[in-house]
Amino acid sequence: MMNPEIAEYLKALRELREKVLKTLDGVDAEGLNWKPTGDETNSLYVIATHAIGSEHGWIFEILGGGEKTRNRPAEFQARGNDSIGLRDQYARVAKESESILANLTADDLLITRNRPDRGDVSERWIILHVIRHYSEHLGQMYLTRQLWEDSQRVR
């Protein structure tokens, strides 16, 4: 039986991923790659790419001990013509994360992992960090989408 705390974390991650992808619904290539203020902000595509990259990095690579494949700088250069590739990436990472998290116990949540830029952090901290990170970027995505839609009305 799955740890109830982990079940809640998985539920939160599923909901956040769904909200990210819903924010991309109906946005064309121009809108996906549009930046509100040029180089100082990120597009919807970049934010969505970065959010899923972060989940993969923290959960698959750090918690799961998987191969280090994340390229954080490349996430901020990402561009796309549609959200199909992102949706595929979200499905793949969701499957990875669910598999790893479903096998954790209450004791596992207390285990610490080391990451050079953060030091020692508990597995619980890692999961909560991923949830907080999604929430932060989801807010940015909502605002970016609103600004994009507003810019289209002005034309």
PyMOL CGO cylinders between C-alpha atoms (Angstrom):
from pymol import cmd
from pymol.cgo import CYLINDER

trace = [
    CYLINDER, 0.00, 0.00, 0.00, 1.29, 3.46, -0.91, 0.3, 1, 1, 1, 1, 1, 1,
    CYLINDER, 1.29, 3.46, -0.91, 2.26, 5.85, 1.85, 0.3, 1, 1, 1, 1, 1, 1,
    CYLINDER, 2.26, 5.85, 1.85, -0.64, 8.38, 2.20, 0.3, 1, 1, 1, 1, 1, 1,
    CYLINDER, -0.64, 8.38, 2.20, 1.76, 11.33, 2.26, 0.3, 1, 1, 1, 1, 1, 1,
    CYLINDER, 1.76, 11.33, 2.26, 3.31, 10.19, -1.02, 0.3, 1, 1, 1, 1, 1, 1,
    CYLINDER, 3.31, 10.19, -1.02, -0.17, 9.71, -2.50, 0.3, 1, 1, 1, 1, 1, 1,
    CYLINDER, -0.17, 9.71, -2.50, -0.92, 13.37, -1.71, 0.3, 1, 1, 1, 1, 1, 1,
    CYLINDER, -0.92, 13.37, -1.71, 2.33, 14.50, -3.31, 0.3, 1, 1, 1, 1, 1, 1,
    CYLINDER, 2.33, 14.50, -3.31, 1.56, 12.48, -6.44, 0.3, 1, 1, 1, 1, 1, 1,
    CYLINDER, 1.56, 12.48, -6.44, -1.92, 13.98, -6.61, 0.3, 1, 1, 1, 1, 1, 1,
    CYLINDER, -1.92, 13.98, -6.61, -0.48, 17.50, -6.33, 0.3, 1, 1, 1, 1, 1, 1,
    CYLINDER, -0.48, 17.50, -6.33, 2.09, 16.80, -9.05, 0.3, 1, 1, 1, 1, 1, 1,
    CYLINDER, 2.09, 16.80, -9.05, -0.57, 15.41, -11.40, 0.3, 1, 1, 1, 1, 1, 1,
    CYLINDER, -0.57, 15.41, -11.40, -2.77, 18.46, -10.87, 0.3, 1, 1, 1, 1, 1, 1,
    CYLINDER, -2.77, 18.46, -10.87, 0.11, 20.88, -11.44, 0.3, 1, 1, 1, 1, 1, 1,
    CYLINDER, 0.11, 20.88, -11.44, 1.24, 19.12, -14.63, 0.3, 1, 1, 1, 1, 1, 1,
    CYLINDER, 1.24, 19.12, -14.63, -2.34, 19.19, -15.93, 0.3, 1, 1, 1, 1, 1, 1,
    CYLINDER, -2.34, 19.19, -15.93, -2.61, 22.92, -15.20, 0.3, 1, 1, 1, 1, 1, 1,
    CYLINDER, -2.61, 22.92, -15.20, 0.68, 23.63, -17.01, 0.3, 1, 1, 1, 1, 1, 1,
    CYLINDER, 0.68, 23.63, -17.01, -0.49, 21.73, -20.08, 0.3, 1, 1, 1, 1, 1, 1,
    CYLINDER, -0.49, 21.73, -20.08, -3.95, 23.31, -19.97, 0.3, 1, 1, 1, 1, 1, 1,
    CYLINDER, -3.95, 23.31, -19.97, -2.28, 26.74, -20.00, 0.3, 1, 1, 1, 1, 1, 1,
    CYLINDER, -2.28, 26.74, -20.00, -0.75, 25.80, -23.37, 0.3, 1, 1, 1, 1, 1, 1,
    CYLINDER, -0.75, 25.80, -23.37, -4.10, 24.76, -24.90, 0.3, 1, 1, 1, 1, 1, 1,
    CYLINDER, -4.10, 24.76, -24.90, -5.03, 26.74, -27.98, 0.3, 1, 1, 1, 1, 1, 1,
    CYLINDER, -5.03, 26.74, -27.98, -1.78, 28.71, -28.12, 0.3, 1, 1, 1, 1, 1, 1,
    CYLINDER, -1.78, 28.71, -28.12, -0.10, 28.79, -31.53, 0.3, 1, 1, 1, 1, 1, 1,
    CYLINDER, -0.10, 28.79, -31.53, 3.67, 28.69, -32.16, 0.3, 1, 1, 1, 1, 1, 1,
    CYLINDER, 3.67, 28.69, -32.16, 3.97, 32.46, -31.97, 0.3, 1, 1, 1, 1, 1, 1,
    CYLINDER, 3.97, 32.46, -31.97, 2.22, 32.53, -28.61, 0.3, 1, 1, 1, 1, 1, 1,
    CYLINDER, 2.22, 32.53, -28.61, 4.20, 29.59, -27.23, 0.3, 1, 1, 1, 1, 1, 1,
    CYLINDER, 4.20, 29.59, -27.23, 7.48, 31.34, -27.99, 0.3, 1, 1, 1, 1, 1, 1,
    CYLINDER, 7.48, 31.34, -27.99, 6.41, 34.93, -27.23, 0.3, 1, 1, 1, 1, 1, 1,
    CYLINDER, 6.41, 34.93, -27.23, 8.20, 36.76, -24.40, 0.3, 1, 1, 1, 1, 1, 1,
    CYLINDER, 8.20, 36.76, -24.40, 6.40, 39.59, -22.58, 0.3, 1, 1, 1, 1, 1, 1,
    CYLINDER, 6.40, 39.59, -22.58, 9.43, 41.88, -22.31, 0.3, 1, 1, 1, 1, 1, 1,
    CYLINDER, 9.43, 41.88, -22.31, 12.00, 40.44, -24.65, 0.3, 1, 1, 1, 1, 1, 1,
    CYLINDER, 12.00, 40.44, -24.65, 15.13, 38.84, -23.27, 0.3, 1, 1, 1, 1, 1, 1,
    CYLINDER, 15.13, 38.84, -23.27, 14.36, 39.47, -19.60, 0.3, 1, 1, 1, 1, 1, 1,
    CYLINDER, 14.36, 39.47, -19.60, 11.37, 37.11, -19.46, 0.3, 1, 1, 1, 1, 1, 1,
    CYLINDER, 11.37, 37.11, -19.46, 10.57, 33.59, -20.59, 0.3, 1, 1, 1, 1, 1, 1,
    CYLINDER, 10.57, 33.59, -20.59, 8.02, 32.23, -23.02, 0.3, 1, 1, 1, 1, 1, 1,
    CYLINDER, 8.02, 32.23, -23.02, 5.30, 29.75, -22.14, 0.3, 1, 1, 1, 1, 1, 1,
    CYLINDER, 5.30, 29.75, -22.14, 7.31, 27.09, -23.96, 0.3, 1, 1, 1, 1, 1, 1,
    CYLINDER, 7.31, 27.09, -23.96, 10.47, 27.83, -21.97, 0.3, 1, 1, 1, 1, 1, 1,
    CYLINDER, 10.47, 27.83, -21.97, 8.67, 27.88, -18.63, 0.3, 1, 1, 1, 1, 1, 1,
    CYLINDER, 8.67, 27.88, -18.63, 6.90, 24.58, -19.36, 0.3, 1, 1, 1, 1, 1, 1,
    CYLINDER, 6.90, 24.58, -19.36, 10.17, 23.02, -20.55, 0.3, 1, 1, 1, 1, 1, 1,
    CYLINDER, 10.17, 23.02, -20.55, 12.01, 24.24, -17.47, 0.3, 1, 1, 1, 1, 1, 1,
    CYLINDER, 12.01, 24.24, -17.47, 9.31, 23.02, -15.06, 0.3, 1, 1, 1, 1, 1, 1,
    CYLINDER, 9.31, 23.02, -15.06, 9.34, 19.47, -16.40, 0.3, 1, 1, 1, 1, 1, 1,
    CYLINDER, 9.34, 19.47, -16.40, 13.13, 19.51, -16.64, 0.3, 1, 1, 1, 1, 1, 1,
    CYLINDER, 13.13, 19.51, -16.64, 13.32, 20.42, -12.98, 0.3, 1, 1, 1, 1, 1, 1,
    CYLINDER, 13.32, 20.42, -12.98, 10.95, 17.60, -12.00, 0.3, 1, 1, 1, 1, 1, 1,
    CYLINDER, 10.95, 17.60, -12.00, 13.04, 15.15, -14.02, 0.3, 1, 1, 1, 1, 1, 1,
    CYLINDER, 13.04, 15.15, -14.02, 16.28, 16.44, -12.49, 0.3, 1, 1, 1, 1, 1, 1,
    CYLINDER, 16.28, 16.44, -12.49, 15.13, 16.32, -8.90, 0.3, 1, 1, 1, 1, 1, 1,
    CYLINDER, 15.13, 16.32, -8.90, 13.02, 13.16, -8.91, 0.3, 1, 1, 1, 1, 1, 1,
    CYLINDER, 13.02, 13.16, -8.91, 14.53, 10.90, -11.60, 0.3, 1, 1, 1, 1, 1, 1,
    CYLINDER, 14.53, 10.90, -11.60, 18.15, 11.98, -11.31, 0.3, 1, 1, 1, 1, 1, 1,
    CYLINDER, 18.15, 11.98, -11.31, 18.48, 12.79, -7.60, 0.3, 1, 1, 1, 1, 1, 1,
    CYLINDER, 18.48, 12.79, -7.60, 15.83, 10.65, -5.86, 0.3, 1, 1, 1, 1, 1, 1,
    CYLINDER, 15.83, 10.65, -5.86, 15.84, 7.81, -8.36, 0.3, 1, 1, 1, 1, 1, 1,
    CYLINDER, 15.84, 7.81, -8.36, 19.57, 7.83, -9.03, 0.3, 1, 1, 1, 1, 1, 1,
    CYLINDER, 19.57, 7.83, -9.03, 18.91, 7.94, -12.77, 0.3, 1, 1, 1, 1, 1, 1,
    CYLINDER, 18.91, 7.94, -12.77, 21.30, 9.02, -15.46, 0.3, 1, 1, 1, 1, 1, 1,
    CYLINDER, 21.30, 9.02, -15.46, 22.11, 12.73, -15.39, 0.3, 1, 1, 1, 1, 1, 1,
    CYLINDER, 22.11, 12.73, -15.39, 20.51, 13.96, -18.63, 0.3, 1, 1, 1, 1, 1, 1,
    CYLINDER, 20.51, 13.96, -18.63, 19.07, 17.31, -17.61, 0.3, 1, 1, 1, 1, 1, 1,
    CYLINDER, 19.07, 17.31, -17.61, 20.46, 20.31, -19.49, 0.3, 1, 1, 1, 1, 1, 1,
    CYLINDER, 20.46, 20.31, -19.49, 19.14, 23.29, -17.52, 0.3, 1, 1, 1, 1, 1, 1,
    CYLINDER, 19.14, 23.29, -17.52, 20.67, 26.01, -19.73, 0.3, 1, 1, 1, 1, 1, 1,
    CYLINDER, 20.67, 26.01, -19.73, 19.06, 24.41, -22.82, 0.3, 1, 1, 1, 1, 1, 1,
    CYLINDER, 19.06, 24.41, -22.82, 15.64, 24.60, -21.14, 0.3, 1, 1, 1, 1, 1, 1,
    CYLINDER, 15.64, 24.60, -21.14, 15.85, 28.40, -21.36, 0.3, 1, 1, 1, 1, 1, 1,
    CYLINDER, 15.85, 28.40, -21.36, 16.60, 28.27, -25.09, 0.3, 1, 1, 1, 1, 1, 1,
    CYLINDER, 16.60, 28.27, -25.09, 13.72, 25.91, -25.92, 0.3, 1, 1, 1, 1, 1, 1,
    CYLINDER, 13.72, 25.91, -25.92, 11.32, 26.79, -28.73, 0.3, 1, 1, 1, 1, 1, 1,
    CYLINDER, 11.32, 26.79, -28.73, 8.49, 24.84, -30.27, 0.3, 1, 1, 1, 1, 1, 1,
    CYLINDER, 8.49, 24.84, -30.27, 5.89, 24.96, -33.00, 0.3, 1, 1, 1, 1, 1, 1,
    CYLINDER, 5.89, 24.96, -33.00, 3.26, 23.25, -30.86, 0.3, 1, 1, 1, 1, 1, 1,
    CYLINDER, 3.26, 23.25, -30.86, 2.88, 21.63, -27.47, 0.3, 1, 1, 1, 1, 1, 1,
    CYLINDER, 2.88, 21.63, -27.47, 2.89, 18.02, -28.71, 0.3, 1, 1, 1, 1, 1, 1,
    CYLINDER, 2.89, 18.02, -28.71, 6.54, 17.41, -27.82, 0.3, 1, 1, 1, 1, 1, 1,
    CYLINDER, 6.54, 17.41, -27.82, 6.05, 18.99, -24.41, 0.3, 1, 1, 1, 1, 1, 1,
    CYLINDER, 6.05, 18.99, -24.41, 3.01, 16.81, -23.77, 0.3, 1, 1, 1, 1, 1, 1,
    CYLINDER, 3.01, 16.81, -23.77, 5.05, 13.73, -24.63, 0.3, 1, 1, 1, 1, 1, 1,
    CYLINDER, 5.05, 13.73, -24.63, 7.84, 14.89, -22.32, 0.3, 1, 1, 1, 1, 1, 1,
    CYLINDER, 7.84, 14.89, -22.32, 5.34, 15.53, -19.51, 0.3, 1, 1, 1, 1, 1, 1,
    CYLINDER, 5.34, 15.53, -19.51, 3.86, 12.04, -19.93, 0.3, 1, 1, 1, 1, 1, 1,
    CYLINDER, 3.86, 12.04, -19.93, 7.31, 10.42, -19.86, 0.3, 1, 1, 1, 1, 1, 1,
    CYLINDER, 7.31, 10.42, -19.86, 8.49, 12.33, -16.79, 0.3, 1, 1, 1, 1, 1, 1,
    CYLINDER, 8.49, 12.33, -16.79, 5.17, 11.75, -14.99, 0.3, 1, 1, 1, 1, 1, 1,
    CYLINDER, 5.17, 11.75, -14.99, 5.61, 8.02, -15.51, 0.3, 1, 1, 1, 1, 1, 1,
    CYLINDER, 5.61, 8.02, -15.51, 9.21, 8.17, -14.19, 0.3, 1, 1, 1, 1, 1, 1,
    CYLINDER, 9.21, 8.17, -14.19, 8.22, 10.21, -11.15, 0.3, 1, 1, 1, 1, 1, 1,
    CYLINDER, 8.22, 10.21, -11.15, 5.18, 8.10, -10.31, 0.3, 1, 1, 1, 1, 1, 1,
    CYLINDER, 5.18, 8.10, -10.31, 7.26, 4.93, -10.42, 0.3, 1, 1, 1, 1, 1, 1,
    CYLINDER, 7.26, 4.93, -10.42, 9.95, 6.36, -8.15, 0.3, 1, 1, 1, 1, 1, 1,
    CYLINDER, 9.95, 6.36, -8.15, 7.65, 8.08, -5.66, 0.3, 1, 1, 1, 1, 1, 1,
    CYLINDER, 7.65, 8.08, -5.66, 5.18, 5.17, -5.40, 0.3, 1, 1, 1, 1, 1, 1,
    CYLINDER, 5.18, 5.17, -5.40, 7.94, 3.02, -3.93, 0.3, 1, 1, 1, 1, 1, 1,
    CYLINDER, 7.94, 3.02, -3.93, 9.01, 5.45, -1.20, 0.3, 1, 1, 1, 1, 1, 1,
    CYLINDER, 9.01, 5.45, -1.20, 8.27, 4.78, 2.45, 0.3, 1, 1, 1, 1, 1, 1,
    CYLINDER, 8.27, 4.78, 2.45, 7.82, 7.21, 5.33, 0.3, 1, 1, 1, 1, 1, 1,
    CYLINDER, 7.82, 7.21, 5.33, 11.40, 6.47, 6.39, 0.3, 1, 1, 1, 1, 1, 1,
    CYLINDER, 11.40, 6.47, 6.39, 12.68, 7.22, 2.88, 0.3, 1, 1, 1, 1, 1, 1,
    CYLINDER, 12.68, 7.22, 2.88, 11.32, 10.76, 3.15, 0.3, 1, 1, 1, 1, 1, 1,
    CYLINDER, 11.32, 10.76, 3.15, 13.85, 11.42, 5.92, 0.3, 1, 1, 1, 1, 1, 1,
    CYLINDER, 13.85, 11.42, 5.92, 16.87, 10.28, 3.89, 0.3, 1, 1, 1, 1, 1, 1,
    CYLINDER, 16.87, 10.28, 3.89, 19.11, 13.12, 2.80, 0.3, 1, 1, 1, 1, 1, 1,
    CYLINDER, 19.11, 13.12, 2.80, 20.56, 13.57, -0.65, 0.3, 1, 1, 1, 1, 1, 1,
    CYLINDER, 20.56, 13.57, -0.65, 23.36, 15.90, -1.57, 0.3, 1, 1, 1, 1, 1, 1,
    CYLINDER, 23.36, 15.90, -1.57, 23.22, 18.34, -4.40, 0.3, 1, 1, 1, 1, 1, 1,
    CYLINDER, 23.22, 18.34, -4.40, 26.22, 20.65, -4.74, 0.3, 1, 1, 1, 1, 1, 1,
    CYLINDER, 26.22, 20.65, -4.74, 24.11, 23.81, -5.15, 0.3, 1, 1, 1, 1, 1, 1,
    CYLINDER, 24.11, 23.81, -5.15, 21.76, 22.97, -2.23, 0.3, 1, 1, 1, 1, 1, 1,
    CYLINDER, 21.76, 22.97, -2.23, 23.78, 20.82, 0.11, 0.3, 1, 1, 1, 1, 1, 1,
    CYLINDER, 23.78, 20.82, 0.11, 22.05, 18.02, 2.01, 0.3, 1, 1, 1, 1, 1, 1,
    CYLINDER, 22.05, 18.02, 2.01, 18.28, 17.98, 1.62, 0.3, 1, 1, 1, 1, 1, 1,
    CYLINDER, 18.28, 17.98, 1.62, 15.71, 15.38, 2.64, 0.3, 1, 1, 1, 1, 1, 1,
    CYLINDER, 15.71, 15.38, 2.64, 13.75, 13.41, 0.10, 0.3, 1, 1, 1, 1, 1, 1,
    CYLINDER, 13.75, 13.41, 0.10, 10.62, 15.11, 1.48, 0.3, 1, 1, 1, 1, 1, 1,
    CYLINDER, 10.62, 15.11, 1.48, 12.23, 18.51, 0.84, 0.3, 1, 1, 1, 1, 1, 1,
    CYLINDER, 12.23, 18.51, 0.84, 12.97, 17.48, -2.75, 0.3, 1, 1, 1, 1, 1, 1,
    CYLINDER, 12.97, 17.48, -2.75, 9.36, 16.50, -3.44, 0.3, 1, 1, 1, 1, 1, 1,
    CYLINDER, 9.36, 16.50, -3.44, 8.01, 19.66, -1.82, 0.3, 1, 1, 1, 1, 1, 1,
    CYLINDER, 8.01, 19.66, -1.82, 10.55, 21.74, -3.74, 0.3, 1, 1, 1, 1, 1, 1,
    CYLINDER, 10.55, 21.74, -3.74, 9.30, 20.29, -7.04, 0.3, 1, 1, 1, 1, 1, 1,
    CYLINDER, 9.30, 20.29, -7.04, 5.70, 21.09, -6.05, 0.3, 1, 1, 1, 1, 1, 1,
    CYLINDER, 5.70, 21.09, -6.05, 6.60, 24.66, -5.00, 0.3, 1, 1, 1, 1, 1, 1,
    CYLINDER, 6.60, 24.66, -5.00, 8.64, 25.14, -8.16, 0.3, 1, 1, 1, 1, 1, 1,
    CYLINDER, 8.64, 25.14, -8.16, 5.72, 24.10, -10.37, 0.3, 1, 1, 1, 1, 1, 1,
    CYLINDER, 5.72, 24.10, -10.37, 3.40, 26.44, -8.47, 0.3, 1, 1, 1, 1, 1, 1,
    CYLINDER, 3.40, 26.44, -8.47, 5.73, 29.39, -8.93, 0.3, 1, 1, 1, 1, 1, 1,
    CYLINDER, 5.73, 29.39, -8.93, 6.14, 28.80, -12.64, 0.3, 1, 1, 1, 1, 1, 1,
    CYLINDER, 6.14, 28.80, -12.64, 2.46, 28.08, -13.16, 0.3, 1, 1, 1, 1, 1, 1,
    CYLINDER, 2.46, 28.08, -13.16, 1.71, 31.58, -11.88, 0.3, 1, 1, 1, 1, 1, 1,
    CYLINDER, 1.71, 31.58, -11.88, 4.22, 32.98, -14.35, 0.3, 1, 1, 1, 1, 1, 1,
    CYLINDER, 4.22, 32.98, -14.35, 2.59, 30.97, -17.13, 0.3, 1, 1, 1, 1, 1, 1,
    CYLINDER, 2.59, 30.97, -17.13, -0.88, 32.29, -16.27, 0.3, 1, 1, 1, 1, 1, 1,
    CYLINDER, -0.88, 32.29, -16.27, 0.39, 35.87, -16.41, 0.3, 1, 1, 1, 1, 1, 1,
    CYLINDER, 0.39, 35.87, -16.41, 2.37, 35.28, -19.61, 0.3, 1, 1, 1, 1, 1, 1,
    CYLINDER, 2.37, 35.28, -19.61, -0.69, 33.76, -21.28, 0.3, 1, 1, 1, 1, 1, 1,
    CYLINDER, -0.69, 33.76, -21.28, -2.85, 36.71, -20.19, 0.3, 1, 1, 1, 1, 1, 1,
    CYLINDER, -2.85, 36.71, -20.19, -0.29, 39.18, -21.52, 0.3, 1, 1, 1, 1, 1, 1,
    CYLINDER, -0.29, 39.18, -21.52, -0.04, 37.24, -24.80, 0.3, 1, 1, 1, 1, 1, 1,
    CYLINDER, -0.04, 37.24, -24.80, -3.81, 37.25, -25.23, 0.3, 1, 1, 1, 1, 1, 1,
    CYLINDER, -3.81, 37.25, -25.23, -3.91, 40.96, -24.39, 0.3, 1, 1, 1, 1, 1, 1,
    CYLINDER, -3.91, 40.96, -24.39, -1.24, 41.69, -27.01, 0.3, 1, 1, 1, 1, 1, 1,
    CYLINDER, -1.24, 41.69, -27.01, -3.36, 39.91, -29.62, 0.3, 1, 1, 1, 1, 1, 1,
    CYLINDER, -3.36, 39.91, -29.62, -6.43, 42.05, -28.85, 0.3, 1, 1, 1, 1, 1, 1,
    CYLINDER, -6.43, 42.05, -28.85, -4.42, 45.24, -29.30, 0.3, 1, 1, 1, 1, 1, 1,
    CYLINDER, -4.42, 45.24, -29.30, -3.43, 44.35, -32.88, 0.3, 1, 1, 1, 1, 1, 1,
]
cmd.load_cgo(trace, "trace")
